[in-house]
């Protein structure tokens, strides 16, 4: 079994038409200057939301993105979790 091809986050975001090639270039330059991760640069610059970055990371890693804001948790189960793991309690 071969190693999966590594796809860069910036390429995923461009392919999904969330950012332009020019925006990617500018964000990569800002990343080099500031040492921040690409996703953080894009969020801090107001280009993308954290949710869009999370969706892009999921696509990059071949994972399914689930937005927990829209997930109905079983209250009986979540009540058994320590507060540190269940901040919505």
ABEGO torsion letter per residue (X at the ends): XBBBBBBBAAAAAAAAGABBAAAAAAAAAAAAAAGBBAAAAAAAAGABBAAAAAAAAAAAAGBBBBBAAABBBBAAAAAABBAAABAAX
